[in-house]
Amino acid sequence: MSFYAATDLAVLEELGRRLRRRRLDRNLSQRDVAEQAGLDRTTVVALELHGRASLMTLVQVLRVLGALDELESFLPALGPSPLELARRAGKARRRASRPRAPRDDDDKEGT
């Protein structure tokens, strides 16, 4: 399914179908999911039929279905930006240098 070509309602309905499929693959009833998630069965029904639910409800259902870790692929954590990485890296060395000979001032400070 091309989500960009679909309406928002169609995307929500597809989400509901996928959640239903996941629930059935785990051999759970709507009542089982609702009880384990601390929800009413009608909330699970509405989620599967129309894909409409709060984010909290979605997280609760995904946890029961063992699919909570899939949120990582949905919205992965962002690392530092390329500009931040470049700033952290500093300037790269371009050539080697000879060891510097100690100055006379350095010897006097140590004594």
Backbone bond lengths (Angstrom), bond angles and torsions (degrees), N, CA, C in turn:
res aa  C-N    CA-C-N  psi(-1)  N-CA   C-N-CA  omega(-1)  CA-C   N-CA-C  phi
1 M - - - 1.446 - - 1.528 108.60 -
2 S 1.302 116.30 131.25 1.457 121.17 174.70 1.523 108.23 -87.29
3 F 1.315 115.80 107.32 1.461 119.46 -176.36 1.527 112.13 -67.16
4 Y 1.323 118.04 -30.79 1.464 120.09 -179.64 1.520 112.08 -70.61
5 A 1.312 116.98 -29.27 1.464 120.46 179.92 1.529 111.50 -83.31
6 A 1.322 117.24 -15.62 1.466 121.51 -176.46 1.525 110.68 -89.32
7 T 1.315 115.18 157.30 1.461 120.63 174.21 1.521 109.04 -74.62
8 D 1.309 116.77 164.00 1.467 120.31 178.01 1.521 110.96 -59.58
9 L 1.325 116.96 -40.80 1.461 120.85 179.50 1.532 110.99 -63.45
10 A 1.331 116.54 -40.31 1.471 120.21 178.62 1.533 110.92 -64.94
11 V 1.318 116.87 -37.28 1.467 120.19 178.20 1.528 109.73 -64.82
12 L 1.332 117.12 -43.87 1.461 120.58 178.92 1.522 111.67 -63.19
13 E 1.330 116.77 -40.52 1.468 120.17 178.32 1.524 111.15 -64.88
14 E 1.323 116.85 -38.20 1.470 120.22 177.37 1.526 110.53 -65.86
15 L 1.315 117.00 -39.39 1.458 120.88 175.81 1.529 110.04 -59.78
16 G 1.321 116.84 -44.18 1.460 121.29 177.76 1.515 112.30 -61.09
17 R 1.337 116.80 -42.36 1.472 120.59 178.43 1.528 111.01 -62.94
18 R 1.320 116.20 -41.07 1.470 119.73 -179.61 1.528 111.49 -67.56
19 L 1.313 116.77 -38.91 1.464 119.89 176.69 1.523 110.75 -64.85
20 R 1.324 116.64 -40.78 1.466 120.98 177.87 1.524 110.06 -61.48
21 R 1.347 115.58 -45.00 1.468 119.96 179.75 1.531 110.39 -61.01
22 R 1.309 116.81 -41.86 1.474 120.98 179.23 1.525 110.19 -63.76
23 R 1.333 116.39 -41.80 1.470 120.82 179.60 1.525 110.41 -62.62
24 L 1.325 116.84 -46.03 1.462 120.65 -179.55 1.526 111.58 -66.57
25 D 1.337 117.17 -36.49 1.466 120.23 177.21 1.528 111.28 -62.86
26 R 1.308 117.00 -29.67 1.466 121.74 177.94 1.528 111.53 -90.02
27 N 1.351 115.93 3.23 1.458 123.13 177.46 1.530 112.00 57.75
28 L 1.324 115.42 45.10 1.464 121.39 178.56 1.524 109.42 -113.07
29 S 1.307 116.25 141.72 1.465 120.23 174.09 1.522 108.62 -83.84
30 Q 1.320 115.48 165.17 1.463 119.45 176.07 1.526 109.81 -60.85
31 R 1.308 116.43 -37.67 1.465 120.88 178.77 1.533 110.62 -63.75
32 D 1.339 116.94 -42.57 1.469 120.60 178.41 1.526 110.87 -58.71
33 V 1.328 115.96 -47.95 1.469 120.31 -179.19 1.519 109.82 -62.39
34 A 1.326 116.03 -45.29 1.462 120.43 -178.53 1.528 110.80 -60.18
35 E 1.324 117.14 -45.91 1.466 120.57 -178.66 1.526 111.27 -64.40
36 Q 1.317 116.76 -44.90 1.463 120.24 -178.51 1.524 112.06 -68.10
37 A 1.333 116.70 -29.88 1.463 120.81 -179.85 1.520 112.43 -88.95
38 G 1.322 116.95 -8.91 1.454 120.15 -177.88 1.521 112.29 75.63
39 L 1.324 115.74 33.11 1.466 121.81 -177.70 1.518 110.36 -119.01
40 D 1.309 115.39 169.28 1.456 121.61 171.98 1.524 108.12 -84.07
41 R 1.324 116.76 147.63 1.470 120.25 -179.75 1.519 111.49 -59.52
42 T 1.319 118.29 -35.19 1.472 120.45 -179.21 1.534 111.46 -64.67
43 T 1.317 117.12 -26.48 1.470 120.64 176.47 1.524 109.88 -68.16
44 V 1.324 116.74 -42.18 1.466 120.78 178.06 1.524 109.87 -66.88
45 V 1.327 117.49 -39.70 1.469 121.60 177.57 1.529 109.52 -60.10
46 A 1.334 116.93 -47.81 1.467 120.49 -179.12 1.524 111.56 -63.29
47 L 1.313 116.51 -38.04 1.459 120.49 178.53 1.523 110.91 -63.64
48 E 1.315 117.11 -43.21 1.462 120.67 -179.26 1.526 112.54 -72.74
49 L 1.316 117.24 -35.46 1.471 119.81 -177.84 1.518 112.60 -78.24
50 H 1.321 115.84 -43.47 1.466 119.28 -171.84 1.521 113.18 -120.20
51 G 1.315 117.65 -8.12 1.450 120.72 -178.35 1.512 113.46 70.84
52 R 1.316 115.82 12.32 1.467 119.49 -176.65 1.518 110.54 -95.96
53 A 1.320 114.17 122.17 1.462 120.77 178.13 1.519 107.53 -169.87
54 S 1.307 115.63 163.51 1.465 119.46 174.97 1.530 108.26 -74.24
55 L 1.298 115.70 163.73 1.460 119.83 176.38 1.525 110.72 -62.45
56 M 1.315 116.34 -35.77 1.472 120.35 178.76 1.523 109.90 -61.46
57 T 1.328 117.02 -44.46 1.466 121.24 178.96 1.520 110.61 -62.18
58 L 1.327 116.44 -43.08 1.458 120.39 179.24 1.527 110.44 -60.69
59 V 1.317 117.79 -44.10 1.462 121.47 179.02 1.527 110.55 -62.71
60 Q 1.325 117.36 -42.22 1.466 120.97 -179.80 1.528 110.90 -62.57
61 V 1.325 116.65 -43.31 1.464 120.76 -179.53 1.529 110.31 -69.10
62 L 1.327 117.78 -42.87 1.467 120.26 178.28 1.526 111.04 -60.87
63 R 1.321 117.22 -37.33 1.466 120.82 178.31 1.528 110.38 -62.44
64 V 1.334 117.01 -45.25 1.471 121.22 -179.97 1.525 110.38 -64.32
65 L 1.331 116.88 -37.58 1.464 121.28 -177.81 1.527 112.94 -80.94
66 G 1.330 116.75 -0.62 1.462 119.87 -179.51 1.511 112.66 69.53
67 A 1.316 117.44 28.46 1.458 121.69 -175.96 1.524 112.80 -119.38
68 L 1.303 117.52 12.83 1.457 120.71 -177.05 1.524 112.01 -63.78
69 D 1.343 116.71 -33.35 1.461 119.79 -179.48 1.530 112.80 -67.61
70 E 1.327 117.42 -16.12 1.463 120.17 178.86 1.522 112.36 -72.00
71 L 1.319 117.10 -12.94 1.462 119.92 174.20 1.520 110.86 -64.11
72 E 1.322 117.08 -26.40 1.459 120.67 178.76 1.526 111.23 -62.64
73 S 1.339 117.37 -39.87 1.462 119.42 177.67 1.523 111.41 -76.78
74 F 1.330 115.84 -26.45 1.464 120.98 178.13 1.526 111.06 -70.25
75 L 1.309 116.09 -48.84 1.467 122.19 178.31 1.526 108.50 -136.80
76 P 1.328 117.29 82.87 1.466 118.96 -177.92 1.524 111.32 -66.65
77 A 1.315 114.43 152.94 1.469 119.83 176.59 1.517 108.79 -64.89
78 L 1.308 115.66 137.20 1.450 120.37 -179.77 1.523 109.96 -87.58
79 G 1.301 115.32 134.40 1.450 120.40 175.20 1.519 108.97 -87.83
80 P 1.312 116.44 -169.71 1.454 118.87 178.26 1.537 110.87 -65.85
81 S 1.311 115.92 150.57 1.463 120.77 179.54 1.525 109.74 -69.70
82 P 1.323 118.09 160.03 1.469 120.27 176.94 1.534 112.29 -56.86
83 L 1.327 117.33 -36.45 1.462 119.84 177.52 1.522 111.43 -64.95
84 E 1.337 116.40 -40.63 1.459 120.29 178.12 1.524 110.48 -65.23
85 L 1.325 117.59 -40.71 1.467 120.53 178.06 1.518 110.94 -62.70
86 A 1.326 116.67 -41.99 1.460 120.48 179.67 1.532 110.45 -65.33
87 R 1.316 117.15 -39.97 1.460 120.78 179.62 1.530 110.84 -65.22
88 R 1.325 116.11 -38.88 1.462 120.40 179.55 1.520 112.45 -69.40
89 A 1.324 116.12 -31.64 1.461 120.62 -175.08 1.520 111.92 -69.34
90 G 1.300 118.15 -30.38 1.463 120.34 -177.53 1.508 110.17 72.90
91 K 1.326 115.11 -166.38 1.468 119.72 -178.90 1.522 109.45 -88.31
92 A 1.307 115.71 135.13 1.459 120.69 178.00 1.521 108.97 -81.66
93 R 1.324 115.78 143.26 1.464 119.91 177.80 1.507 109.29 -68.58
94 R 1.315 114.99 142.44 1.465 119.96 -179.58 1.518 112.01 -110.43
95 R 1.350 118.21 -20.24 1.460 120.45 179.96 1.522 108.90 -154.56
96 A 1.308 113.80 159.21 1.462 120.03 177.93 1.520 108.96 -84.00
97 S 1.306 115.68 158.20 1.470 119.31 176.59 1.518 108.52 -128.94
98 R 1.339 114.27 158.33 1.459 119.49 178.40 1.520 108.84 -79.50
99 P 1.328 115.96 151.80 1.468 117.95 175.62 1.528 109.25 -62.12
100 R 1.306 116.06 140.01 1.460 120.15 -179.92 1.513 109.95 -82.58
101 A 1.305 114.91 140.64 1.471 120.67 177.20 1.517 107.87 -75.54
102 P 1.325 117.73 141.81 1.462 119.11 178.97 1.527 110.41 -64.20
103 R 1.309 115.25 141.74 1.465 119.62 178.19 1.523 109.10 -85.41
104 D 1.266 115.62 162.27 1.468 120.41 179.45 1.526 110.11 -63.08
105 D 1.324 117.11 -35.29 1.477 121.35 -179.76 1.521 110.69 -62.99
106 D 1.334 117.33 -34.38 1.463 120.67 -179.39 1.519 111.81 -64.45
107 D 1.340 116.30 -37.57 1.464 120.15 -179.42 1.515 111.18 -68.72
108 K 1.315 118.36 -35.79 1.464 121.96 -177.62 1.516 111.99 -71.72
109 E 1.334 117.46 -32.56 1.460 120.22 -178.27 1.520 111.58 -68.95
110 G 1.307 118.05 -30.58 1.453 121.34 -177.25 1.509 113.23 -76.34
111 T 1.306 119.09 -16.18 1.457 121.36 -177.25 1.491 113.70 -96.15
